[in-house]
Amino acid sequence: MGSGFSSVSPSEDKASVTPVVLNVYDLTPLNNYLRWLGLGIFHSGIEGFIEAVHGSEYGFGAHDFPTSGVFEVEPKTCPGFLYRCSILLGHTNMPPSEFRGFIERVASEYHGDTYHLISKNCNHFTDDVSKRLTARPIPQWVNRLAGLGALSSNFKVSPAEDGPESFSVITTTTHELQESDDPDQDKHLLSPSGGEVTIVKEVNR
C-alpha cells in the first residue's frame, strides 16, 4: 500500500514537510454521552494543504455509481455533521503541489457504490490515507463501532474513546448538528443540504 512517499518526523525541517490532519465530526449529539461508555459515532476527513495558506478536506461517502466517492470540502465544514476536533496525525514529505494528484489516485480505489458501514466507510478511507502519508493509523476510537460491527441502522459511520495515544488534538468546537432526512442512511453524504461538496475526479494509478 505504499504511495512512493516516505513519512518524516515532525522534528525534521518544517520547510520540507506537510502536516496531515484528521478532522473528526459527531454524527449525533449522543456522542457526548456515548463517550463515557467508550463509544461514539463519527465521520472523519483528511485535511491536506494544497497551498501555503489554503487547505482542503477529503472524505469518502456513498452513491450508487462505480465512480469516485471521494469528495472535497472546506476544512472543518463538512455539511450535515458536527465538527468535534482536529488531530495532527503526522507529517509527510510529499510536496503540497503533488498532494491533490495523490488524492485523485486514491479516489480510484474508493467508488461510491463500494461504501459499506462496517468494512469500507469514511473512517477506513482516512485511516488508509494516513497510513500512506505518515505510516500511522488514525486513532482507534474514531472507527471502533465499525470494528465491533455494532453500528446502529439509524446512523452512518462509527466509533469511540480509547486510552491515551500519541496524537495531538489541535482544536475543538461545538455547533448545531444537522439531522439527515435521508431514509437510506447507507447512501448518504455526497448530496447534503447546505455547504459545498466537490467530488474528486479519479485518475489512473
C-alpha positions as CSV (number, residue, x, y, z in Angstrom):
1,M,0.0,0.0,0.0
2,G,3.0,2.2,-0.5
3,S,2.5,5.6,-2.1
4,G,6.0,6.2,-3.1
5,F,6.4,8.9,-0.5
6,S,8.1,8.4,2.9
7,S,6.9,9.7,6.2
8,V,9.1,12.1,8.2
9,S,9.5,13.0,11.8
10,P,7.9,16.3,13.0
11,S,11.4,17.2,14.2
12,E,12.7,17.4,10.7
13,D,13.0,20.6,8.7
14,K,9.5,22.1,8.7
15,A,10.0,23.7,5.3
16,S,10.2,20.2,3.7
17,V,7.2,18.6,5.4
18,T,3.4,18.9,5.1
19,P,1.2,18.3,8.1
20,V,-1.5,15.6,7.8
21,V,-4.6,16.5,9.9
22,L,-7.7,14.4,10.7
23,N,-10.9,16.4,11.2
24,V,-13.4,14.5,13.3
25,Y,-17.2,15.1,13.3
26,D,-20.0,13.9,15.5
27,L,-23.0,12.3,13.7
28,T,-25.2,12.7,16.8
29,P,-25.2,14.8,20.0
30,L,-25.5,11.4,21.8
31,N,-21.7,11.1,21.3
32,N,-21.4,13.4,24.4
33,Y,-22.9,10.5,26.4
34,L,-21.6,7.6,24.4
35,R,-18.0,8.8,25.1
36,W,-18.5,7.8,28.7
37,L,-19.0,4.2,27.5
38,G,-16.0,4.4,25.2
39,L,-18.2,4.6,22.2
40,G,-19.3,7.2,19.6
41,I,-20.5,7.6,16.0
42,F,-18.1,9.7,13.9
43,H,-17.3,10.9,10.4
44,S,-13.7,11.9,9.6
45,G,-11.9,13.7,6.8
46,I,-8.2,14.2,5.9
47,E,-7.0,17.8,5.6
48,G,-4.1,18.4,3.2
49,F,-2.5,21.7,2.5
50,I,-2.5,22.4,-1.2
51,E,-1.1,25.9,-1.0
52,A,0.8,27.7,1.8
53,V,-2.3,29.4,3.2
54,H,-5.1,27.1,1.9
55,G,-6.2,23.6,2.7
56,S,-8.9,21.2,1.6
57,E,-10.5,18.3,3.4
58,Y,-11.1,15.0,1.7
59,G,-13.7,12.4,2.8
60,F,-15.4,9.3,1.4
61,G,-19.2,8.8,1.1
62,A,-21.7,6.6,-0.7
63,H,-23.6,7.0,-4.0
64,D,-25.0,4.5,-6.5
65,F,-22.4,4.7,-9.2
66,P,-19.0,2.9,-9.9
67,T,-17.1,6.2,-9.8
68,S,-15.2,8.1,-7.1
69,G,-16.9,8.6,-3.8
70,V,-14.1,10.8,-2.5
71,F,-15.2,14.4,-2.1
72,E,-13.6,17.7,-1.2
73,V,-14.9,20.3,1.3
74,E,-13.6,23.3,3.1
75,P,-11.8,22.1,6.2
76,K,-13.9,21.6,9.3
77,T,-17.2,22.4,7.5
78,C,-18.4,19.0,6.1
79,P,-22.2,19.6,5.7
80,G,-24.6,17.7,7.9
81,F,-22.1,16.9,10.6
82,L,-21.0,18.4,13.9
83,Y,-17.3,19.3,13.9
84,R,-15.6,17.9,17.1
85,C,-11.8,18.3,16.8
86,S,-8.7,18.2,14.6
87,I,-5.9,15.7,15.2
88,L,-2.4,16.1,13.9
89,L,-1.6,12.6,12.6
90,G,2.0,13.3,11.5
91,H,3.9,14.8,8.6
92,T,4.8,13.8,5.1
93,N,7.5,15.0,2.7
94,M,5.1,14.9,-0.2
95,P,5.2,18.3,-1.9
96,P,1.9,20.2,-1.5
97,S,1.8,20.5,-5.3
98,E,1.5,16.7,-5.6
99,F,-1.0,16.1,-2.8
100,R,-4.0,16.6,-5.0
101,G,-2.8,14.1,-7.5
102,F,-2.2,11.6,-4.8
103,I,-5.8,12.0,-3.6
104,E,-7.1,11.6,-7.1
105,R,-5.2,8.3,-7.4
106,V,-6.6,7.1,-4.1
107,A,-10.1,8.0,-5.3
108,S,-9.9,5.3,-7.9
109,E,-10.0,2.7,-5.0
110,Y,-13.0,4.3,-3.3
111,H,-16.0,4.2,-5.5
112,G,-19.3,5.4,-4.1
113,D,-21.1,2.2,-4.7
114,T,-18.5,0.2,-2.7
115,Y,-19.2,2.2,0.5
116,H,-20.1,-0.1,3.4
117,L,-20.7,1.0,7.0
118,I,-18.8,-1.9,8.6
119,S,-16.0,-2.7,6.1
120,K,-15.4,0.4,3.9
121,N,-16.6,3.7,5.4
122,C,-15.3,7.2,5.6
123,N,-13.0,6.3,8.6
124,H,-11.5,3.4,6.7
125,F,-10.6,5.9,3.9
126,T,-8.9,8.4,6.3
127,D,-7.1,5.6,8.0
128,D,-5.8,4.3,4.6
129,V,-4.7,7.8,3.6
130,S,-3.0,8.4,6.9
131,K,-1.0,5.2,6.7
132,R,0.1,6.0,3.2
133,L,1.2,9.5,4.1
134,T,2.6,9.1,7.6
135,A,2.8,5.3,8.2
136,R,0.5,5.8,11.1
137,P,-3.2,4.9,11.6
138,I,-5.9,7.2,12.8
139,P,-6.8,6.9,16.5
140,Q,-8.7,3.7,17.2
141,W,-11.7,5.4,18.8
142,V,-12.6,7.1,15.6
143,N,-13.7,3.9,13.9
144,R,-14.3,1.5,16.8
145,L,-18.0,0.8,16.2
146,A,-17.3,-0.4,12.7
147,G,-14.7,-2.8,14.2
148,L,-17.3,-4.2,16.6
149,G,-19.9,-4.5,13.8
150,A,-22.3,-2.7,16.1
151,L,-23.4,0.3,14.1
152,S,-27.0,1.4,14.6
153,S,-29.1,1.4,11.4
154,N,-30.0,5.0,12.3
155,F,-26.5,6.3,11.8
156,K,-23.8,6.3,9.2
157,V,-20.3,5.9,10.4
158,S,-18.5,4.8,13.6
159,P,-16.6,4.9,16.9
160,A,-15.3,5.8,20.4
161,E,-12.8,6.5,23.1
162,D,-9.5,4.7,23.7
163,G,-6.7,5.1,26.1
164,P,-4.1,7.9,25.7
165,E,-2.4,7.8,22.3
166,S,0.4,9.9,20.8
167,F,-1.9,12.2,18.8
168,S,-2.1,15.9,19.3
169,V,-5.6,17.4,19.4
170,I,-5.4,20.9,17.8
171,T,-8.9,22.4,18.2
172,T,-12.4,21.7,19.4
173,T,-15.6,23.5,19.0
174,T,-19.4,22.9,19.0
175,H,-22.2,23.7,16.5
176,E,-25.7,22.6,15.9
177,L,-25.9,19.1,14.3
178,Q,-28.0,18.9,11.1
179,E,-30.1,15.8,11.2
180,S,-30.4,13.9,8.0
181,D,-33.8,13.3,6.4
182,D,-32.4,10.6,4.1
183,P,-34.4,7.4,4.6
184,D,-31.5,5.3,3.2
185,Q,-28.7,6.1,5.7
186,D,-26.3,3.7,3.9
187,K,-26.4,6.1,0.9
188,H,-25.9,9.5,2.4
189,L,-23.3,12.3,2.5
190,L,-22.5,13.1,-1.1
191,S,-25.6,15.2,-1.6
192,P,-26.0,17.0,1.8
193,S,-28.1,20.1,2.2
194,G,-26.1,23.3,2.7
195,G,-22.3,23.7,2.2
196,E,-20.3,22.9,-0.9
197,V,-19.1,19.4,-1.7
198,T,-17.0,18.6,-4.8
199,I,-16.5,15.0,-5.9
200,V,-12.8,14.4,-6.5
201,K,-12.0,13.3,-10.1
202,E,-10.1,10.0,-10.1
203,V,-7.1,9.4,-12.2
204,N,-5.3,6.2,-13.4
205,R,-2.8,4.9,-10.9
